[in-house]
Amino acid sequence: MTAAFHHRSVLLDELLDALAPKPGGVYVDATVGGGGHSVGLLERAGEGTRLFAFDRDQSALAAARERLAVFGDRVTFIHSSFDKLAEELAARGVETVDGVLADLGVSSPQLDRPERGFSFGHDGPLDMRMDPSQGETALELIARLEQDELADVIFELGEERRSRRIARTIHEAYDAGELSTTAELRAAVHRATGGKRGRRDPATRTFQALRMAVNGELTQLDALLEALPGLLADAGVAVIISFHSLEDRPVKWFFRRCPELTPLTKRPVVASREEQVDNPRSRSAKLRAARREPRVEAA
Ligand SMILES: C[S@@+](CC[C@H](N)C(=O)[O-])C[C@H]1O[C@@H](n2cnc3c(N)ncnc32)[C@H](O)[C@@H]1O
């Protein structure tokens, strides 16, 4: 594995238990990242299993390629966002698969590399794109949005009630030419909120909101969910791990309401105490799974 890519997969055993991969099956990892879940899947499934590994981040794919090299041509790597799962698979002659897994959000290396601009823990340019080869950066998004629109983004995607004040100080900083780095964004949020008092940095919600907006994360998730009934073979399973309620809610409702799917998890599966102590990132993880109902043959 690429030395710089350290990401600890969350809920690995729970995910494999839900997915129950079988020898000779065809699977999709929609968010391969460092490849941890994919390795587990291929090892558990055994001989003849094929995997289509997606990521919109080329550096994640490069790390996954290295880590999964032992599985040879059983793995196909695809640089694409997961809203295009079905068309990318169809282009490779694959219509249905036995399982789909998605481990949403960003990886530790994305957060930890200052140049990616995701984190205020490391000062970097205000970028936040999971795929730096395309789309608008966080700074460009801020520049494009009216103050009210920016406040709406921060309110809806960050669930931040001080969104109006924060949008104002962000725009003031931008107009003064003092908003090109994550540290400057954090400082602007602190000016609106009175700075850090408790354990949680007041900029956390604003960073989350901008990251989700830059990467269209909820739209991506909706597209992934909508594709599942068509993509899953009869009795195929989808497993989704999410990290906050804005992601978990649509997964929960889609699995409940989609007539072609049967939820396999009444309540979300969460990390054990041991995993939570061992890997703090797992504390907010929620896993849900659903199975494709058999298709009814036309008479
Ligand atoms: C939490 S990490 C996955 C870690 C991986 N499961 C492992 O065990 O190493 C999430 C990965 O999903 C990718 N990603 C997030 N949203 C995506 C999307 N809409 N389409 C494709 N990849 C996405 C990110 O670039 C990141 O590499």
Ligand as a Chemical Component Dictionary entry (heavy atoms), coordinates in Angstrom:
data_LIG
# 
_chem_comp.id                   LIG 
_chem_comp.type                 NON-POLYMER 
_chem_comp.pdbx_formal_charge   0 
_chem_comp.three_letter_code    LIG 
# 
loop_
_chem_comp_atom.comp_id 
_chem_comp_atom.atom_id 
_chem_comp_atom.alt_atom_id 
_chem_comp_atom.type_symbol 
_chem_comp_atom.charge 
_chem_comp_atom.model_Cartn_x 
_chem_comp_atom.model_Cartn_y 
_chem_comp_atom.model_Cartn_z 
_chem_comp_atom.pdbx_ordinal 
LIG C1  C1  C 0  -14.356 6.630  3.688  1  
LIG S1  S1  S 1  -13.396 6.485  2.251  2  
LIG C2  C2  C 0  -13.491 4.780  1.823  3  
LIG C3  C3  C 0  -12.521 3.920  2.549  4  
LIG C4  C4  C 0  -12.525 2.458  2.121  5  
LIG N1  N1  N 0  -13.808 1.839  2.338  6  
LIG C5  C5  C 0  -11.445 1.672  2.818  7  
LIG O1  O1  O 0  -11.755 0.674  3.477  8  
LIG O2  O2  O -1 -10.262 2.049  2.678  9  
LIG C6  C6  C 0  -14.459 7.188  1.075  10 
LIG C7  C7  C 0  -13.890 7.192  -0.350 11 
LIG O3  O3  O 0  -15.004 7.385  -1.207 12 
LIG C8  C8  C 0  -14.681 8.274  -2.221 13 
LIG N2  N2  N 0  -15.941 8.881  -2.605 14 
LIG C9  C9  C 0  -16.760 9.656  -1.845 15 
LIG N3  N3  N 0  -17.836 10.022 -2.543 16 
LIG C10 C10 C 0  -17.717 9.439  -3.761 17 
LIG C11 C11 C 0  -18.549 9.431  -4.924 18 
LIG N4  N4  N 0  -19.688 10.110 -4.958 19 
LIG N5  N5  N 0  -18.140 8.702  -5.975 20 
LIG C12 C12 C 0  -16.971 7.993  -5.935 21 
LIG N6  N6  N 0  -16.140 7.992  -4.877 22 
LIG C13 C13 C 0  -16.517 8.699  -3.802 23 
LIG C14 C14 C 0  -13.702 9.237  -1.592 24 
LIG O4  O4  O 0  -12.883 9.816  -2.587 25 
LIG C15 C15 C 0  -12.938 8.329  -0.640 26 
LIG O5  O5  O 0  -11.774 7.821  -1.246 27 
# 
loop_
_chem_comp_bond.comp_id 
_chem_comp_bond.atom_id_1 
_chem_comp_bond.atom_id_2 
_chem_comp_bond.value_order 
_chem_comp_bond.pdbx_ordinal 
LIG C1  S1  SING 1  
LIG S1  C2  SING 2  
LIG S1  C6  SING 3  
LIG C2  C3  SING 4  
LIG C3  C4  SING 5  
LIG C4  N1  SING 6  
LIG C4  C5  SING 7  
LIG C5  O1  DOUB 8  
LIG C5  O2  SING 9  
LIG C6  C7  SING 10 
LIG C7  O3  SING 11 
LIG C7  C15 SING 12 
LIG O3  C8  SING 13 
LIG C8  N2  SING 14 
LIG C8  C14 SING 15 
LIG N2  C9  SING 16 
LIG N2  C13 SING 17 
LIG C9  N3  DOUB 18 
LIG N3  C10 SING 19 
LIG C10 C11 SING 20 
LIG C10 C13 DOUB 21 
LIG C11 N4  SING 22 
LIG C11 N5  DOUB 23 
LIG N5  C12 SING 24 
LIG C12 N6  DOUB 25 
LIG N6  C13 SING 26 
LIG C14 O4  SING 27 
LIG C14 C15 SING 28 
LIG C15 O5  SING 29 
# 
